[in-house]
């Protein structure tokens, strides 16, 4: 299910945002208990469904049913939506703004003419705004457009408010759409549509990263670029140890002090540690069909490390 918002008429979007279930406590309890044993008469017919129901994934350091993760992550971002930039300041020691500037500048939107872009898990609009500003300021491009996609309506509301303060408000250059990155409806997101697909600090929160990459490949035009900015694995062991101490000791405390929400910030720290290291993620991008650089960092490589790997930029091209 999806919803589309053009900035001209926000009311329907705001009035139809759903309240999602909050059942973290129940999941924490239930995933530790075995499912009831089926009776002999029903075992055969229930076997496939039972196996499906028992598929698990990670939610931070917890193991949860795959079907539950989406609502758990949605719950986290509903809580942090109004303080999202503050949260990223805490997670990155304030430098996420510089990383996002670098991310967009490397992509050079507008350099080869107007682009149709999709920014996924981009609800607050900070990457979309950078794309449009970069194209306009550097190439006098007012035709590049961005569809901002997020599964969380609260995040999309924050993006809408941000864009109301800009020159792009009420123009065809920006649209907000509620959809799941793993299964964007073909009717709203046709195959071979976009020139540029971006996702920043979002893919690690998805239940199935391969499914997200598969969808990215589908909606991009041949020759289109996939670009991902994500927290990653710090390379230097000493720096990694210091950053881990900061992450697990300071960030949850900041969540308590600044947002009154330790649990959400604890999850976000844990989600970074559970995300695949750079070479493994680069291989996943290749497996989705994208052409990348070699499986190493830097010139000619599949990714670029920022701050020794606290974050990394991965790119691939749909052939």
Secondary structure as UniProt FT lines:
FT   STRAND          3..6
FT   TURN            7..8
FT   HELIX           11..16
FT   HELIX           24..30
FT   TURN            31..32
FT   HELIX           40..53
FT   STRAND          56..59
FT   TURN            60..61
FT   STRAND          62..65
FT   HELIX           66..80
FT   HELIX           81..83
FT   HELIX           84..92
FT   TURN            93..95
FT   HELIX           96..107
FT   TURN            108..109
FT   TURN            111..112
FT   STRAND          116..120
FT   TURN            123..124
FT   HELIX           126..139
FT   STRAND          145..150
FT   HELIX           153..164
FT   TURN            167..170
FT   TURN            172..173
FT   STRAND          174..178
FT   TURN            181..182
FT   TURN            186..188
FT   STRAND          194..200
FT   HELIX           203..205
FT   HELIX           209..219
FT   STRAND          220..231
FT   HELIX           237..245
FT   HELIX           246..251
FT   HELIX           252..254
FT   HELIX           255..259
FT   HELIX           262..274
FT   HELIX           278..287
FT   TURN            288..289
FT   STRAND          290..291
FT   STRAND          294..297
FT   TURN            299..300
FT   STRAND          301..306
FT   HELIX           307..309
FT   STRAND          311..318
//
